[in-house]
Amino acid sequence: MTQENQRGEENKNYGNENRKGIEINQKNIEIIKMGKFSFELEEKREQSLILQSGHMLTGFSIISVMLLAIIPIILNYTNISNRIVFFLLGISLLFLIMSLLFSIAAQWRYDYLGLNNIDSIYHLMDEVPLKEVNMWWLTNLNDIYNSKNNLNERRVKFMRYSTFFFGISILTILIYSIALLIYI
């Protein structure tokens, strides 16, 4: 092989390697964009869960006020024993308080994994090649997403429990109301 052919082959190989490096880097950049988008969706999910928890707290407040407003009416204008009324009220309030506690737990702002501070990122950019920085970014973004996702899954469980106990409380109030109407 002549010297010119060898140089031509070396230039081709260098060009192919360089293109592969650019393609890998472009692929990493696209993955980073998708990861950021996924993280932003998880952030919106967190805000939605916290908002739903706030709605549960509002429902708790409304039902509690309603119960406490109706109790004096029931005690003053019916022949139902005070023991029975307070027993039924206690059962309903027990479920309401369970709903309240789970709703507060869902609304709690838990710690989650975050990015390093600006100084450490700046030093990383100076000391490490871009390809490794992209891999570091991908790994950190994945870890942060998983941390946020795990916390949101916990919030979902708390909201399910809160909704369940709230529903049981409403159901018991309806059953007691029907029973009291029949008894009167």
C-alpha positions as a printed NumPy array, in Angstrom:
array([[  0.   ,   0.   ,   0.   ],
       [  1.341,   3.4  ,  -0.821],
       [  1.833,   6.131,   1.679],
       [ -1.036,   8.203,   0.243],
       [ -3.438,   5.264,   0.48 ],
       [ -2.423,   4.725,   4.109],
       [ -3.07 ,   8.375,   4.917],
       [ -6.395,   8.199,   3.13 ],
       [ -7.375,   5.126,   5.158],
       [ -6.249,   6.802,   8.414],
       [ -8.27 ,   9.917,   7.564],
       [-11.319,   7.744,   6.776],
       [-10.961,   5.875,  10.075],
       [-10.498,   9.121,  11.968],
       [-13.55 ,  10.597,  10.234],
       [-15.647,   7.506,  11.064],
       [-14.531,   7.543,  14.711],
       [-15.192,  11.257,  14.924],
       [-18.678,  10.79 ,  13.402],
       [-19.409,   7.968,  15.843],
       [-18.313,  10.191,  18.708],
       [-20.541,  12.999,  17.476],
       [-23.461,  10.565,  17.03 ],
       [-22.984,   9.169,  20.549],
       [-22.737,  12.684,  21.955],
       [-25.876,  13.755,  20.04 ],
       [-27.655,  10.624,  21.291],
       [-26.674,  11.474,  24.88 ],
       [-27.943,  15.017,  24.422],
       [-31.301,  13.696,  23.18 ],
       [-31.46 ,  11.275,  26.118],
       [-30.722,  14.163,  28.483],
       [-33.533,  16.22 ,  26.911],
       [-35.975,  13.332,  27.309],
       [-34.789,  12.759,  30.876],
       [-35.334,  16.422,  31.738],
       [-38.809,  16.251,  30.206],
       [-39.561,  13.11 ,  32.222],
       [-38.321,  14.815,  35.386],
       [-40.512,  17.854,  34.678],
       [-43.531,  15.553,  34.291],
       [-42.712,  13.97 ,  37.651],
       [-42.52 ,  17.481,  39.162],
       [-45.996,  18.269,  37.775],
       [-47.255,  14.96 ,  39.145],
       [-45.934,  15.905,  42.586],
       [-47.714,  19.266,  42.446],
       [-50.944,  17.573,  41.353],
       [-50.77 ,  15.083,  44.239],
       [-50.156,  17.874,  46.733],
       [-53.12 ,  19.806,  45.286],
       [-55.352,  16.718,  45.583],
       [-54.237,  16.341,  49.178],
       [-55.276,  19.943,  49.814],
       [-58.709,  19.147,  48.386],
       [-58.976,  16.207,  50.791],
       [-58.179,  18.56 ,  53.676],
       [-60.95 ,  20.874,  52.485],
       [-63.374,  17.941,  52.355],
       [-62.318,  16.948,  55.868],
       [-63.024,  20.467,  57.107],
       [-66.453,  20.653,  55.489],
       [-67.591,  17.267,  56.811],
       [-66.245,  18.024,  60.302],
       [-68.11 ,  21.334,  60.459],
       [-71.257,  19.673,  59.159],
       [-71.077,  16.933,  61.804],
       [-70.419,  19.363,  64.618],
       [-73.299,  21.582,  63.47 ],
       [-75.776,  18.7  ,  63.234],
       [-74.971,  17.094,  66.6  ],
       [-76.67 ,  19.81 ,  68.736],
       [-79.765,  19.593,  66.538],
       [-79.933,  15.821,  66.944],
       [-79.402,  16.066,  70.714],
       [-82.014,  18.801,  71.227],
       [-84.788,  17.678,  68.893],
       [-84.756,  13.889,  69.033],
       [-85.228,  11.25 ,  71.72 ],
       [-81.982,   9.473,  70.827],
       [-79.648,   8.748,  73.694],
       [-76.588,  10.954,  73.994],
       [-74.423,   7.831,  74.255],
       [-75.588,   6.534,  70.9  ],
       [-75.091,   9.891,  69.203],
       [-71.584,  10.353,  70.57 ],
       [-70.673,   6.739,  69.833],
       [-71.715,   7.14 ,  66.19 ],
       [-70.   ,  10.521,  66.013],
       [-66.817,   8.993,  67.437],
       [-66.761,   6.253,  64.794],
       [-67.271,   8.764,  61.976],
       [-64.647,  11.114,  63.369],
       [-62.174,   8.236,  63.751],
       [-62.362,   7.575,  60.008],
       [-62.216,  11.298,  59.278],
       [-59.096,  11.704,  61.415],
       [-57.442,   8.756,  59.648],
       [-58.247,  10.474,  56.352],
       [-56.787,  13.72 ,  57.681],
       [-53.539,  12.077,  58.786],
       [-52.99 ,  10.33 ,  55.448],
       [-53.807,  13.533,  53.589],
       [-51.25 ,  15.462,  55.643],
       [-48.665,  12.724,  54.998],
       [-49.324,  12.99 ,  51.244],
       [-48.878,  16.749,  51.361],
       [-45.599,  16.583,  53.264],
       [-42.53 ,  17.873,  51.387],
       [-40.051,  15.018,  51.65 ],
       [-36.343,  15.351,  50.941],
       [-35.248,  13.98 ,  47.605],
       [-31.983,  13.58 ,  45.787],
       [-30.818,  16.742,  44.049],
       [-27.991,  17.899,  41.826],
       [-24.599,  18.91 ,  43.102],
       [-23.909,  22.571,  43.721],
       [-22.653,  24.847,  40.938],
       [-19.006,  24.783,  42.083],
       [-18.701,  21.007,  41.867],
       [-20.394,  20.976,  38.444],
       [-18.023,  23.724,  37.257],
       [-14.982,  21.741,  38.413],
       [-16.347,  18.6  ,  36.799],
       [-16.728,  20.42 ,  33.475],
       [-13.088,  21.575,  33.686],
       [-11.592,  18.221,  34.635],
       [-13.628,  15.658,  32.702],
       [-14.175,  15.207,  28.936],
       [-17.594,  16.143,  27.574],
       [-18.567,  12.519,  26.917],
       [-18.049,  11.649,  30.588],
       [-19.881,  14.803,  31.692],
       [-22.856,  13.698,  29.605],
       [-22.766,  10.252,  31.215],
       [-22.512,  11.848,  34.67 ],
       [-25.484,  14.054,  33.81 ],
       [-27.503,  11.061,  32.574],
       [-26.723,   9.081,  35.725],
       [-27.579,  11.975,  38.055],
       [-30.769,  12.818,  36.192],
       [-31.824,   9.173,  36.415],
       [-31.08 ,   9.053,  40.16 ],
       [-33.008,  12.27 ,  40.795],
       [-35.953,  11.045,  38.735],
       [-36.034,   7.734,  40.638],
       [-35.897,   9.573,  43.963],
       [-38.768,  11.86 ,  42.96 ],
       [-40.771,   8.981,  41.489],
       [-40.442,   6.906,  44.684],
       [-41.672,   9.837,  46.771],
       [-44.618,  10.398,  44.433],
       [-45.543,   6.714,  44.604],
       [-45.591,   7.05 ,  48.401],
       [-47.859,  10.097,  48.055],
       [-50.204,   8.115,  45.817],
       [-50.5  ,   5.404,  48.496],
       [-51.236,   8.014,  51.159],
       [-53.875,   9.637,  48.956],
       [-55.53 ,   6.267,  48.319],
       [-55.69 ,   5.566,  52.042],
       [-56.982,   9.071,  52.717],
       [-59.7  ,   8.704,  50.091],
       [-60.605,   5.244,  51.398],
       [-61.05 ,   6.44 ,  54.995],
       [-62.89 ,   9.556,  53.848],
       [-65.288,   7.368,  51.865],
       [-65.847,   5.07 ,  54.842],
       [-66.555,   8.098,  57.009],
       [-69.13 ,   9.433,  54.557],
       [-70.662,   5.967,  54.258],
       [-70.967,   5.601,  58.029],
       [-72.564,   9.041,  58.272],
       [-75.107,   8.06 ,  55.62 ],
       [-75.88 ,   4.751,  57.312],
       [-76.296,   6.426,  60.699],
       [-78.46 ,   9.147,  59.161],
       [-80.759,   6.576,  57.593],
       [-80.884,   4.62 ,  60.835],
       [-81.667,   7.776,  62.808],
       [-84.444,   8.715,  60.369],
       [-85.974,   5.276,  60.771],
       [-85.612,   5.458,  64.56 ],
       [-87.273,   8.888,  64.801]])
